[in-house]
Amino acid sequence: MEKKKTSIVICLGSSCFSRGNKENLEIIKAYLKEHNLEDKVDFKGELCTENCNKGPIVKINGKIFQDVDARSIVEILNNYIL
């Protein structure tokens, strides 16, 4: 039985994107490539999650992470992906 892919969804709404998800997007893409996870992770963007005041927002398997910055995104990926 094949293991289900991990889902990462990044908010691409203007507030989250300008507050840090532009950088987080590049960090996540590089992280997946560096760890050979591109075929094990379903990585996509979505428009506003209506959590603008708590952004940038990143979801992993439905769990919402708030105020995600360049430092915390690597820690989150290490804990939830590797």
Backbone bond lengths (Angstrom), bond angles and torsions (degrees), N, CA, C in turn:
res aa  C-N    CA-C-N  psi(-1)  N-CA   C-N-CA  omega(-1)  CA-C   N-CA-C  phi
1 M - - - 1.458 - - 1.522 109.28 -
2 E 1.315 116.13 129.46 1.461 120.87 -177.66 1.526 110.01 -78.31
3 K 1.326 114.25 137.56 1.462 120.32 178.83 1.526 109.53 -69.56
4 K 1.327 115.78 137.95 1.454 120.94 178.86 1.522 109.83 -66.66
5 K 1.327 115.60 141.37 1.460 120.44 179.26 1.525 110.39 -67.08
6 T 1.317 115.25 145.19 1.454 121.06 171.61 1.522 107.92 -73.40
7 S 1.312 116.59 138.82 1.464 121.83 -179.88 1.528 109.79 -105.12
8 I 1.323 115.76 125.25 1.459 121.38 172.56 1.521 106.83 -121.09
9 V 1.335 115.83 124.92 1.451 121.50 178.80 1.530 107.54 -124.23
10 I 1.308 115.54 125.85 1.459 121.20 -178.92 1.529 108.14 -111.72
11 C 1.332 115.79 135.58 1.460 119.51 179.14 1.526 109.46 -75.52
12 L 1.324 115.45 127.10 1.455 121.46 179.36 1.526 111.95 -107.74
13 G 1.345 116.01 13.73 1.463 119.72 174.90 1.524 109.36 -61.26
14 S 1.320 116.93 154.10 1.469 120.51 -172.65 1.524 112.88 -58.55
15 S 1.318 118.64 -37.55 1.465 120.87 -179.35 1.529 110.94 -66.43
16 C 1.325 117.07 -53.16 1.475 120.52 179.96 1.528 110.98 -62.55
17 F 1.333 115.93 -40.70 1.456 119.92 -176.78 1.528 110.39 -64.16
18 S 1.331 116.69 -44.09 1.469 119.50 -178.71 1.525 112.51 -75.73
19 R 1.331 117.73 -21.87 1.462 121.25 -178.60 1.527 112.62 -89.56
20 G 1.330 117.83 -0.46 1.457 118.14 175.07 1.509 116.55 148.09
21 N 1.326 118.48 -16.75 1.463 117.74 -177.52 1.523 112.64 -71.96
22 K 1.323 117.74 -15.99 1.470 118.88 172.85 1.525 108.54 -62.08
23 E 1.328 117.28 -46.84 1.472 121.53 177.88 1.530 111.14 -70.19
24 N 1.347 116.24 -41.33 1.465 120.03 -179.32 1.527 111.21 -60.76
25 L 1.319 117.25 -37.14 1.461 121.94 177.93 1.523 110.36 -56.92
26 E 1.329 116.89 -48.53 1.465 121.15 -179.82 1.525 111.64 -67.15
27 I 1.320 117.09 -38.57 1.468 121.37 179.53 1.523 109.95 -64.20
28 I 1.334 116.89 -44.69 1.474 120.20 -179.68 1.525 110.33 -63.98
29 K 1.330 117.73 -45.14 1.472 120.63 178.88 1.527 110.74 -58.69
30 A 1.326 117.28 -44.75 1.471 121.30 -180.00 1.526 110.67 -66.09
31 Y 1.323 116.80 -39.83 1.468 122.11 -179.94 1.526 110.72 -62.20
32 L 1.328 116.28 -46.59 1.464 120.27 -179.79 1.519 111.00 -62.57
33 K 1.334 116.72 -41.05 1.458 120.74 178.71 1.528 110.96 -66.60
34 E 1.320 116.79 -46.66 1.469 122.16 -177.86 1.532 112.46 -60.57
35 H 1.337 116.47 -35.66 1.463 121.19 -177.94 1.535 112.77 -99.12
36 N 1.334 117.17 12.40 1.474 121.74 179.42 1.523 112.51 54.03
37 L 1.319 116.68 44.81 1.459 121.18 -176.75 1.521 113.23 -110.32
38 E 1.321 117.07 4.03 1.463 119.82 -174.06 1.530 113.01 -58.61
39 D 1.337 118.37 -33.08 1.464 120.41 -179.77 1.526 112.31 -90.40
40 K 1.344 117.65 -3.61 1.466 121.30 -179.91 1.525 112.32 -105.55
41 V 1.330 116.02 -5.14 1.461 120.99 -175.82 1.527 109.80 -127.47
42 D 1.319 115.27 132.99 1.461 121.61 172.99 1.528 106.05 -94.88
43 F 1.323 116.61 103.01 1.467 122.63 -175.69 1.511 109.52 -109.37
44 K 1.332 116.06 121.27 1.458 119.21 -179.29 1.524 109.87 -148.39
45 G 1.308 114.61 167.28 1.455 121.37 177.18 1.504 110.19 -108.55
46 E 1.330 114.44 158.97 1.461 120.01 172.73 1.519 107.77 -139.93
47 L 1.305 115.00 159.40 1.449 118.15 177.77 1.526 108.93 -80.82
48 C 1.268 116.48 -179.85 1.466 124.50 -169.16 1.529 114.84 -33.45
49 T 1.329 115.33 129.96 1.463 122.11 176.37 1.528 110.93 -97.03
50 E 1.340 116.34 4.59 1.458 124.00 -179.42 1.527 112.50 61.75
51 N 1.319 115.91 29.96 1.460 123.06 173.41 1.523 109.28 -118.47
52 C 1.323 116.34 34.41 1.467 122.30 -171.08 1.524 113.14 -53.05
53 N 1.326 117.18 -40.66 1.462 119.79 -177.83 1.523 112.90 -72.83
54 K 1.330 117.44 -8.40 1.466 121.35 179.84 1.526 111.58 -111.54
55 G 1.319 116.35 3.92 1.461 121.57 -173.94 1.503 113.32 -78.35
56 P 1.292 115.72 170.78 1.464 129.75 2.70 1.536 112.34 -68.06
57 I 1.319 115.42 143.20 1.460 123.46 -177.38 1.527 110.16 -107.60
58 V 1.346 114.86 133.67 1.464 122.30 171.71 1.523 106.31 -133.39
59 K 1.343 116.78 135.89 1.467 120.82 177.41 1.528 109.13 -114.69
60 I 1.325 115.61 134.71 1.466 121.07 174.09 1.523 107.09 -123.41
61 N 1.327 115.53 118.77 1.461 122.30 -176.26 1.523 111.69 48.69
62 G 1.333 116.53 39.45 1.451 121.99 176.91 1.523 115.36 87.53
63 K 1.323 117.45 -13.91 1.473 120.86 178.28 1.529 108.58 -80.68
64 I 1.331 115.66 127.59 1.466 120.87 -176.29 1.526 110.55 -90.89
65 F 1.318 115.14 129.71 1.462 122.57 174.09 1.520 107.46 -111.28
66 Q 1.324 116.27 130.09 1.459 122.28 -175.95 1.514 110.99 -109.59
67 D 1.322 115.24 158.45 1.476 121.48 177.94 1.522 111.96 51.90
68 V 1.322 116.34 40.84 1.463 121.44 -177.18 1.524 109.17 -75.99
69 D 1.328 115.66 126.67 1.462 119.87 177.10 1.525 109.54 -122.46
70 A 1.314 115.94 179.72 1.467 121.04 -175.03 1.529 111.92 -58.71
71 R 1.306 117.84 -33.37 1.465 120.86 -179.51 1.527 110.88 -76.77
72 S 1.333 116.63 -46.59 1.466 119.12 -175.12 1.527 113.12 -73.11
73 I 1.335 118.41 -26.67 1.465 118.80 -177.75 1.526 111.48 -64.07
74 V 1.323 118.48 -37.63 1.467 120.56 179.04 1.527 110.24 -66.64
75 E 1.319 116.97 -41.60 1.471 120.85 177.49 1.520 111.02 -62.84
76 I 1.333 116.45 -42.66 1.479 120.61 178.14 1.526 110.02 -61.85
77 L 1.326 117.24 -46.24 1.471 120.54 179.86 1.520 111.19 -62.63
78 N 1.325 117.22 -42.03 1.469 120.68 178.40 1.532 110.86 -59.59
79 N 1.331 117.03 -40.73 1.464 121.41 -176.67 1.513 113.27 -77.60
80 Y 1.323 118.61 -33.68 1.462 120.72 -172.38 1.519 114.44 -106.51
81 I 1.316 118.09 -14.95 1.467 119.57 -176.64 1.518 111.76 -109.97
82 L 1.326 117.16 -47.41 1.479 120.00 -175.08 1.502 112.53 -75.24
